[in-house]
């Protein structure tokens, strides 16, 4: 997740230069307006803390706001990642609201939208102010205000400028110029009339923040407001269902074809840039005195879904490394090739309570025996399929699929596909298509 | 007849020719045979003839504090034949007839030491050869001759240290140094281990054995090589019988392997997150490999899923 955050920071950091800079407003007028907005709406913002049952001390902190939706005033909206610990480990953590006097009251999760990082909470609260959702997006450059509890420093208001919607891998996010700090997660970003435009997520640094469009919170609130809606006893099952449904939709197009789109790498065809959601890089070895040449092609998804610290779903990463030599004898070349292939470390994070250990199946596979002409040399690959399961989230697996071409004394391609939080069928399906897409280039 | 007294470590203290029996044995000045040991009484025992037969003897305890022991058993009277041993306290007494046979003298041979020298040279050559090949074939960068040379020096130093320790032990226990023999044994053992590892890599690449079979085979090979080497070292530093040397060597070698395996196993419930797979890649023709069609391979992964699900459900049950 840290890597994803960092990447987002870079992405947004570069994006902001391309967007028209918000014109700084004159000093006196907005400050007066900011004060008014703060006085008017600050009581609608709640401070939420996650408390360890044994330590009896807060484990993490976030913000939330009281939502008025379709006339109902029953819920608090926050980010899923603010309450994920308590949702996945209810026996260890509880969720509390801390009011202005420091009094705490217990909150319960009513609904989650894990893909969009949203959660709806209910509890015994009686607020004077509830915030309605904005029905139309503001114009670019319009003044907006983010509220929340950064770093446990007390309620803060940050003034910024709406900079439009930005599409990412999962959906749309609002991009604004304002510094959203940790702890402000879950707080509202509002217009001067109190209508909620979005829910704060995090700062990407350099005065760039992004927020989740409030309409997504509206959809979730509508679902929870249905007369027949029952709050599930164990919401992990709901989290699991949402993740599975999301990735099925997400991977449907890729899995609809038998082979993935391929590019060339050395004498091979490889699947790399096969979907619009992948970002790819290439790198050549540039050591002049090296006894071999190595070319790297790697791709990954831009964002992933946060499950809890150290666990994330929806990572797709792949890497191809082609190596050849005219100077090394076969035994020495294969020492190099083997060292490239045998790396076994894939993330020591996690815990036996959350994940099983990886189990692997290794074989020598000829991918396309039928497609090959009689004169062509067979393409045999050493194939390793490894998977582990999320203990609490049945049907969700991490998959590492590694292959290495065999039979050439002076060249070889090693490829790796890494998937996290996928169903076994999707993992196996993608791995199979990945393997079938690797071919020798026609001479 | 001859009476021999040794201390508890087997060192000879007294050797006396006795012309007439009976004789008294003890620590006092009046004893016929003097034993310098504080666990022996002033007059501890008496050696006498049985039925006036000059070739049959008996040792009789004279109500001593620590008594007599034959093969660990306390006795009041022991009948003795030539070569038998009795313990008086901590001291050991042996009796011999004058015509008791002795082992033939060991031949001092210059040819043997020549052969040992040749064997030690050959062993070192084998070791340096395999380790140099290992370095060259295990690396994919330009090899510096200086680096190879320094590696050779390091190996020779370690080898000398190892052989020196054994030679020192031999000197202390049996009075024989045999440095070159220890040197040859160690170098052959290390070279054999490298050779078997290299062969094992190719065998396991071609046959793709299960993880447990692979581990068993490699531990067994290590154990056998260690047993042979340790046995050869031990035989040269102790006077133990051959069989006991072999059993001791096997016990120590496999015991050490067992301990390391146990410590690995005891850490196995720590979450690693690592892939356990066989990452070997070797330059062999693909015709010798058992190749399966892709359909079969991906079809068989359902078994893998079952295995993982079982592990996950087990972990889940444990948490609850």
HADDOCK unambig.tbl for C-alpha pairs under 7 A between the chains (distance, minus, plus):
assign (segid A and resid 290 and name CA) (segid B and resid 141 and name CA) 6.70 0.50 0.50
assign (segid A and resid 291 and name CA) (segid B and resid 140 and name CA) 6.93 0.50 0.50
assign (segid A and resid 291 and name CA) (segid B and resid 141 and name CA) 6.31 0.50 0.50
assign (segid A and resid 330 and name CA) (segid B and resid 283 and name CA) 6.13 0.50 0.50
assign (segid A and resid 331 and name CA) (segid B and resid 137 and name CA) 6.01 0.50 0.50
assign (segid A and resid 331 and name CA) (segid B and resid 283 and name CA) 6.45 0.50 0.50
assign (segid A and resid 332 and name CA) (segid B and resid 137 and name CA) 4.71 0.50 0.50
assign (segid A and resid 332 and name CA) (segid B and resid 138 and name CA) 6.09 0.50 0.50
assign (segid A and resid 332 and name CA) (segid B and resid 139 and name CA) 6.20 0.50 0.50
assign (segid A and resid 332 and name CA) (segid B and resid 140 and name CA) 5.75 0.50 0.50
assign (segid A and resid 333 and name CA) (segid B and resid 140 and name CA) 6.54 0.50 0.50
assign (segid A and resid 334 and name CA) (segid B and resid 281 and name CA) 6.29 0.50 0.50
assign (segid A and resid 334 and name CA) (segid B and resid 282 and name CA) 5.83 0.50 0.50
assign (segid A and resid 334 and name CA) (segid B and resid 283 and name CA) 6.31 0.50 0.50
assign (segid A and resid 335 and name CA) (segid B and resid 138 and name CA) 5.55 0.50 0.50
assign (segid A and resid 335 and name CA) (segid B and resid 139 and name CA) 6.75 0.50 0.50
assign (segid A and resid 336 and name CA) (segid B and resid 140 and name CA) 6.00 0.50 0.50
assign (segid A and resid 337 and name CA) (segid B and resid 281 and name CA) 6.98 0.50 0.50
assign (segid A and resid 338 and name CA) (segid B and resid 279 and name CA) 6.61 0.50 0.50
assign (segid A and resid 338 and name CA) (segid B and resid 280 and name CA) 5.74 0.50 0.50
assign (segid A and resid 338 and name CA) (segid B and resid 281 and name CA) 4.99 0.50 0.50
assign (segid A and resid 341 and name CA) (segid B and resid 279 and name CA) 6.05 0.50 0.50
assign (segid A and resid 342 and name CA) (segid B and resid 279 and name CA) 4.12 0.50 0.50
assign (segid A and resid 342 and name CA) (segid B and resid 280 and name CA) 6.78 0.50 0.50
assign (segid A and resid 344 and name CA) (segid B and resid 274 and name CA) 5.54 0.50 0.50
assign (segid A and resid 344 and name CA) (segid B and resid 275 and name CA) 4.90 0.50 0.50
assign (segid A and resid 344 and name CA) (segid B and resid 276 and name CA) 6.80 0.50 0.50
assign (segid A and resid 345 and name CA) (segid B and resid 274 and name CA) 4.78 0.50 0.50
assign (segid A and resid 345 and name CA) (segid B and resid 275 and name CA) 6.44 0.50 0.50
assign (segid A and resid 346 and name CA) (segid B and resid 273 and name CA) 6.27 0.50 0.50
assign (segid A and resid 346 and name CA) (segid B and resid 274 and name CA) 5.61 0.50 0.50
assign (segid A and resid 347 and name CA) (segid B and resid 273 and name CA) 5.46 0.50 0.50
assign (segid A and resid 347 and name CA) (segid B and resid 274 and name CA) 6.85 0.50 0.50
assign (segid A and resid 348 and name CA) (segid B and resid 272 and name CA) 5.28 0.50 0.50
assign (segid A and resid 348 and name CA) (segid B and resid 273 and name CA) 4.54 0.50 0.50
assign (segid A and resid 348 and name CA) (segid B and resid 274 and name CA) 6.79 0.50 0.50
assign (segid A and resid 349 and name CA) (segid B and resid 273 and name CA) 6.85 0.50 0.50
assign (segid A and resid 351 and name CA) (segid B and resid 271 and name CA) 5.77 0.50 0.50
assign (segid A and resid 352 and name CA) (segid B and resid 271 and name CA) 5.71 0.50 0.50
assign (segid A and resid 353 and name CA) (segid B and resid 315 and name CA) 6.51 0.50 0.50
assign (segid A and resid 353 and name CA) (segid B and resid 319 and name CA) 6.66 0.50 0.50
assign (segid A and resid 356 and name CA) (segid B and resid 311 and name CA) 6.59 0.50 0.50
assign (segid A and resid 356 and name CA) (segid B and resid 312 and name CA) 5.79 0.50 0.50
assign (segid A and resid 357 and name CA) (segid B and resid 273 and name CA) 5.82 0.50 0.50
assign (segid A and resid 358 and name CA) (segid B and resid 273 and name CA) 6.68 0.50 0.50
assign (segid A and resid 358 and name CA) (segid B and resid 274 and name CA) 6.66 0.50 0.50
assign (segid A and resid 358 and name CA) (segid B and resid 275 and name CA) 5.49 0.50 0.50
assign (segid A and resid 359 and name CA) (segid B and resid 276 and name CA) 6.95 0.50 0.50
assign (segid A and resid 359 and name CA) (segid B and resid 308 and name CA) 6.86 0.50 0.50
assign (segid A and resid 360 and name CA) (segid B and resid 276 and name CA) 6.67 0.50 0.50
assign (segid A and resid 360 and name CA) (segid B and resid 277 and name CA) 6.10 0.50 0.50
assign (segid A and resid 364 and name CA) (segid B and resid 290 and name CA) 6.60 0.50 0.50
assign (segid A and resid 364 and name CA) (segid B and resid 291 and name CA) 4.82 0.50 0.50
assign (segid A and resid 364 and name CA) (segid B and resid 292 and name CA) 6.17 0.50 0.50
assign (segid A and resid 365 and name CA) (segid B and resid 291 and name CA) 5.30 0.50 0.50
assign (segid A and resid 365 and name CA) (segid B and resid 292 and name CA) 4.98 0.50 0.50
assign (segid A and resid 365 and name CA) (segid B and resid 293 and name CA) 5.65 0.50 0.50
assign (segid A and resid 365 and name CA) (segid B and resid 294 and name CA) 5.72 0.50 0.50
assign (segid A and resid 366 and name CA) (segid B and resid 291 and name CA) 6.45 0.50 0.50
assign (segid A and resid 366 and name CA) (segid B and resid 292 and name CA) 6.40 0.50 0.50
assign (segid A and resid 366 and name CA) (segid B and resid 293 and name CA) 5.41 0.50 0.50
assign (segid A and resid 366 and name CA) (segid B and resid 294 and name CA) 6.13 0.50 0.50
assign (segid A and resid 367 and name CA) (segid B and resid 293 and name CA) 6.39 0.50 0.50
assign (segid A and resid 367 and name CA) (segid B and resid 294 and name CA) 5.09 0.50 0.50
assign (segid A and resid 380 and name CA) (segid B and resid 286 and name CA) 6.97 0.50 0.50
assign (segid A and resid 386 and name CA) (segid B and resid 275 and name CA) 6.98 0.50 0.50
assign (segid A and resid 388 and name CA) (segid B and resid 308 and name CA) 6.36 0.50 0.50
assign (segid A and resid 389 and name CA) (segid B and resid 308 and name CA) 6.59 0.50 0.50
assign (segid A and resid 389 and name CA) (segid B and resid 312 and name CA) 6.41 0.50 0.50
assign (segid A and resid 391 and name CA) (segid B and resid 312 and name CA) 5.01 0.50 0.50
assign (segid A and resid 391 and name CA) (segid B and resid 313 and name CA) 6.95 0.50 0.50
assign (segid A and resid 391 and name CA) (segid B and resid 315 and name CA) 6.76 0.50 0.50
assign (segid A and resid 391 and name CA) (segid B and resid 316 and name CA) 5.95 0.50 0.50
assign (segid A and resid 392 and name CA) (segid B and resid 316 and name CA) 6.78 0.50 0.50
assign (segid A and resid 406 and name CA) (segid B and resid 286 and name CA) 6.80 0.50 0.50
assign (segid A and resid 407 and name CA) (segid B and resid 283 and name CA) 6.79 0.50 0.50
assign (segid A and resid 407 and name CA) (segid B and resid 284 and name CA) 6.68 0.50 0.50
assign (segid A and resid 407 and name CA) (segid B and resid 285 and name CA) 5.51 0.50 0.50
assign (segid A and resid 407 and name CA) (segid B and resid 286 and name CA) 5.40 0.50 0.50
assign (segid A and resid 409 and name CA) (segid B and resid 283 and name CA) 6.03 0.50 0.50
assign (segid A and resid 432 and name CA) (segid B and resid 298 and name CA) 6.89 0.50 0.50
